[in-house]
Amino acid sequence: MKLELLWFDGCPNHHVADQLLQETLKELGIDEQIELVEVPDLETGVRTKFAGSPSIRINGIDIDPTFEDTGDYTPRCRVYMTSAGFKGVPEKAWIVDALQTANSD
């Protein structure tokens, strides 16, 4: 399983997302390394198809079930539409669902 956390230094939410992802992995008993991918510039953003900071991908798939690639890979903060409104980090349930899907493949 490939776990990626893509982030931009100008956005503080990647620390919270990293902690949330690590805690979720531990709770599910999944022992996988998280690849931290810093996106400092547009060139890296284009190469990684950066959706904003923080972005979590499992096996190359964004965990947000409503994610649509807009083609804008500018380094920036990301905002998620969660069940509790707009947030700077994704819902834990999305991480759980994506991990379970990846484990069943």
PyRosetta script that sets phi, psi and omega in degrees:
from pyrosetta import init, pose_from_sequence

init()
pose = pose_from_sequence("MKLELLWFDGCPNHHVADQLLQETLKELGIDEQIELVEVPDLETGVRTKFAGSPSIRINGIDIDPTFEDTGDYTPRCRVYMTSAGFKGVPEKAWIVDALQTANSD")
pose.set_psi(1, 135.4)
pose.set_omega(1, 178.7)
pose.set_phi(2, -107.9)
pose.set_psi(2, 119.4)
pose.set_omega(2, 179.6)
pose.set_phi(3, -111.9)
pose.set_psi(3, 126.2)
pose.set_omega(3, 179.5)
pose.set_phi(4, -127.2)
pose.set_psi(4, 137.7)
pose.set_omega(4, 170.2)
pose.set_phi(5, -119.9)
pose.set_psi(5, 109.0)
pose.set_omega(5, 179.9)
pose.set_phi(6, -95.1)
pose.set_psi(6, 135.8)
pose.set_omega(6, -173.5)
pose.set_phi(7, -148.5)
pose.set_psi(7, 160.8)
pose.set_omega(7, 178.7)
pose.set_phi(8, -124.7)
pose.set_psi(8, 130.3)
pose.set_omega(8, -173.1)
pose.set_phi(9, -59.8)
pose.set_psi(9, -27.3)
pose.set_omega(9, -179.0)
pose.set_phi(10, -76.1)
pose.set_psi(10, -0.9)
pose.set_omega(10, -177.7)
pose.set_phi(11, -119.0)
pose.set_psi(11, 119.4)
pose.set_omega(11, -174.8)
pose.set_phi(12, -76.2)
pose.set_psi(12, -11.7)
pose.set_omega(12, -173.1)
pose.set_phi(13, -71.4)
pose.set_psi(13, -12.4)
pose.set_omega(13, -178.7)
pose.set_phi(14, -66.9)
pose.set_psi(14, -28.1)
pose.set_omega(14, 177.7)
pose.set_phi(15, -65.6)
pose.set_psi(15, -43.4)
pose.set_omega(15, 179.3)
pose.set_phi(16, -66.1)
pose.set_psi(16, -41.9)
pose.set_omega(16, 179.8)
pose.set_phi(17, -64.5)
pose.set_psi(17, -40.0)
pose.set_omega(17, 178.3)
pose.set_phi(18, -62.3)
pose.set_psi(18, -45.5)
pose.set_omega(18, 179.0)
pose.set_phi(19, -63.1)
pose.set_psi(19, -43.8)
pose.set_omega(19, 178.9)
pose.set_phi(20, -61.0)
pose.set_psi(20, -43.5)
pose.set_omega(20, 179.0)
pose.set_phi(21, -65.2)
pose.set_psi(21, -44.7)
pose.set_omega(21, 179.1)
pose.set_phi(22, -62.0)
pose.set_psi(22, -43.5)
pose.set_omega(22, 179.5)
pose.set_phi(23, -63.6)
pose.set_psi(23, -40.7)
pose.set_omega(23, -179.7)
pose.set_phi(24, -66.2)
pose.set_psi(24, -42.3)
pose.set_omega(24, 177.0)
pose.set_phi(25, -59.6)
pose.set_psi(25, -45.5)
pose.set_omega(25, -179.8)
pose.set_phi(26, -61.7)
pose.set_psi(26, -45.9)
pose.set_omega(26, -179.7)
pose.set_phi(27, -60.7)
pose.set_psi(27, -34.6)
pose.set_omega(27, -178.6)
pose.set_phi(28, -89.0)
pose.set_psi(28, -1.6)
pose.set_omega(28, 179.6)
pose.set_phi(29, 69.3)
pose.set_psi(29, 31.1)
pose.set_omega(29, 179.7)
pose.set_phi(30, -101.6)
pose.set_psi(30, 120.5)
pose.set_omega(30, -178.2)
pose.set_phi(31, -105.3)
pose.set_psi(31, 83.8)
pose.set_omega(31, 179.8)
pose.set_phi(32, -130.6)
pose.set_psi(32, 147.2)
pose.set_omega(32, 176.4)
pose.set_phi(33, -79.8)
pose.set_psi(33, 143.7)
pose.set_omega(33, 175.7)
pose.set_phi(34, -98.9)
pose.set_psi(34, 124.1)
pose.set_omega(34, 176.3)
pose.set_phi(35, -86.1)
pose.set_psi(35, 116.8)
pose.set_omega(35, 178.3)
pose.set_phi(36, -89.4)
pose.set_psi(36, 120.1)
pose.set_omega(36, -176.5)
pose.set_phi(37, -115.6)
pose.set_psi(37, 105.0)
pose.set_omega(37, 177.6)
pose.set_phi(38, -80.1)
pose.set_psi(38, 136.5)
pose.set_omega(38, 179.8)
pose.set_phi(39, -118.6)
pose.set_psi(39, 88.8)
pose.set_omega(39, -174.7)
pose.set_phi(40, -85.8)
pose.set_psi(40, -13.8)
pose.set_omega(40, -174.7)
pose.set_phi(41, -152.0)
pose.set_psi(41, 170.4)
pose.set_omega(41, -177.7)
pose.set_phi(42, -62.6)
pose.set_psi(42, -37.9)
pose.set_omega(42, 179.7)
pose.set_phi(43, -57.9)
pose.set_psi(43, -46.0)
pose.set_omega(43, 177.8)
pose.set_phi(44, -67.6)
pose.set_psi(44, -38.1)
pose.set_omega(44, 177.9)
pose.set_phi(45, -59.0)
pose.set_psi(45, -44.4)
pose.set_omega(45, 179.1)
pose.set_phi(46, -65.9)
pose.set_psi(46, -45.1)
pose.set_omega(46, -178.6)
pose.set_phi(47, -61.3)
pose.set_psi(47, -36.5)
pose.set_omega(47, -176.8)
pose.set_phi(48, -97.9)
pose.set_psi(48, -2.9)
pose.set_omega(48, -175.5)
pose.set_phi(49, 53.5)
pose.set_psi(49, 55.4)
pose.set_omega(49, -174.2)
pose.set_phi(50, -69.0)
pose.set_psi(50, 122.5)
pose.set_omega(50, -179.4)
pose.set_phi(51, -94.6)
pose.set_psi(51, 1.4)
pose.set_omega(51, -178.4)
pose.set_phi(52, 117.5)
pose.set_psi(52, 164.5)
pose.set_omega(52, -175.0)
pose.set_phi(53, -105.9)
pose.set_psi(53, 128.1)
pose.set_omega(53, -1.1)
pose.set_phi(54, -91.9)
pose.set_psi(54, 149.2)
pose.set_omega(54, 172.4)
pose.set_phi(55, -125.0)
pose.set_psi(55, 134.0)
pose.set_omega(55, 177.5)
pose.set_phi(56, -114.7)
pose.set_psi(56, 127.9)
pose.set_omega(56, 176.4)
pose.set_phi(57, -123.4)
pose.set_psi(57, 140.4)
pose.set_omega(57, 175.2)
pose.set_phi(58, -122.0)
pose.set_psi(58, 120.3)
pose.set_omega(58, -174.8)
pose.set_phi(59, 52.4)
pose.set_psi(59, 39.4)
pose.set_omega(59, 175.8)
pose.set_phi(60, 82.5)
pose.set_psi(60, 1.0)
pose.set_omega(60, -176.4)
pose.set_phi(61, -109.7)
pose.set_psi(61, 127.9)
pose.set_omega(61, 177.8)
pose.set_phi(62, -62.6)
pose.set_psi(62, 139.0)
pose.set_omega(62, -176.1)
pose.set_phi(63, -76.8)
pose.set_psi(63, -16.2)
pose.set_omega(63, 179.4)
pose.set_phi(64, -71.0)
pose.set_psi(64, 116.4)
pose.set_omega(64, -176.9)
pose.set_phi(65, -65.0)
pose.set_psi(65, -15.5)
pose.set_omega(65, 179.3)
pose.set_phi(66, -103.8)
pose.set_psi(66, 9.6)
pose.set_omega(66, -175.4)
pose.set_phi(67, -62.0)
pose.set_psi(67, 133.8)
pose.set_omega(67, 172.1)
pose.set_phi(68, -132.7)
pose.set_psi(68, 128.4)
pose.set_omega(68, -179.9)
pose.set_phi(69, -73.0)
pose.set_psi(69, 114.7)
pose.set_omega(69, -178.2)
pose.set_phi(70, -88.5)
pose.set_psi(70, -13.1)
pose.set_omega(70, -177.2)
pose.set_phi(71, 85.1)
pose.set_psi(71, 1.4)
pose.set_omega(71, 176.2)
pose.set_phi(72, -96.9)
pose.set_psi(72, 109.3)
pose.set_omega(72, -174.8)
pose.set_phi(73, -111.3)
pose.set_psi(73, 22.9)
pose.set_omega(73, 179.2)
pose.set_phi(74, -64.4)
pose.set_psi(74, 134.1)
pose.set_omega(74, 175.2)
pose.set_phi(75, -60.6)
pose.set_psi(75, 122.1)
pose.set_omega(75, -176.5)
pose.set_phi(76, -165.7)
pose.set_psi(76, 168.6)
pose.set_omega(76, 174.6)
pose.set_phi(77, -76.6)
pose.set_psi(77, 151.0)
pose.set_omega(77, 179.3)
pose.set_phi(78, -111.0)
pose.set_psi(78, 143.4)
pose.set_omega(78, 176.4)
pose.set_phi(79, -121.1)
pose.set_psi(79, 132.3)
pose.set_omega(79, -179.0)
pose.set_phi(80, -106.1)
pose.set_psi(80, 140.3)
pose.set_omega(80, 172.0)
pose.set_phi(81, -90.6)
pose.set_psi(81, 101.9)
pose.set_omega(81, -177.3)
pose.set_phi(82, -102.6)
pose.set_psi(82, 177.1)
pose.set_omega(82, 177.5)
pose.set_phi(83, -65.8)
pose.set_psi(83, -18.2)
pose.set_omega(83, 178.5)
pose.set_phi(84, -101.1)
pose.set_psi(84, 12.8)
pose.set_omega(84, -178.4)
pose.set_phi(85, 101.4)
pose.set_psi(85, -166.0)
pose.set_omega(85, -178.7)
pose.set_phi(86, -71.7)
pose.set_psi(86, 130.9)
pose.set_omega(86, -179.9)
pose.set_phi(87, -137.4)
pose.set_psi(87, 159.4)
pose.set_omega(87, 179.2)
pose.set_phi(88, -87.8)
pose.set_psi(88, -2.3)
pose.set_omega(88, 177.0)
pose.set_phi(89, -135.6)
pose.set_psi(89, 154.5)
pose.set_omega(89, -179.7)
pose.set_phi(90, -73.8)
pose.set_psi(90, 167.4)
pose.set_omega(90, 176.5)
pose.set_phi(91, -73.8)
pose.set_psi(91, 142.7)
pose.set_omega(91, 177.9)
pose.set_phi(92, -59.7)
pose.set_psi(92, -37.8)
pose.set_omega(92, -179.2)
pose.set_phi(93, -59.3)
pose.set_psi(93, -33.7)
pose.set_omega(93, 178.0)
pose.set_phi(94, -65.6)
pose.set_psi(94, -39.9)
pose.set_omega(94, 178.3)
pose.set_phi(95, -64.1)
pose.set_psi(95, -46.6)
pose.set_omega(95, 179.8)
pose.set_phi(96, -58.8)
pose.set_psi(96, -48.6)
pose.set_omega(96, -179.6)
pose.set_phi(97, -60.1)
pose.set_psi(97, -44.8)
pose.set_omega(97, -178.9)
pose.set_phi(98, -65.5)
pose.set_psi(98, -39.0)
pose.set_omega(98, 178.2)
pose.set_phi(99, -66.4)
pose.set_psi(99, -42.9)
pose.set_omega(99, 179.5)
pose.set_phi(100, -65.1)
pose.set_psi(100, -39.9)
pose.set_omega(100, 177.0)
pose.set_phi(101, -63.2)
pose.set_psi(101, -44.2)
pose.set_omega(101, -179.7)
pose.set_phi(102, -64.4)
pose.set_psi(102, -37.5)
pose.set_omega(102, 179.8)
pose.set_phi(103, -70.4)
pose.set_psi(103, -24.7)
pose.set_omega(103, -178.8)
pose.set_phi(104, -87.2)
pose.set_psi(104, -11.2)
pose.set_omega(104, 179.8)
pose.set_phi(105, -78.4)
pose.dump_pdb("model.pdb")
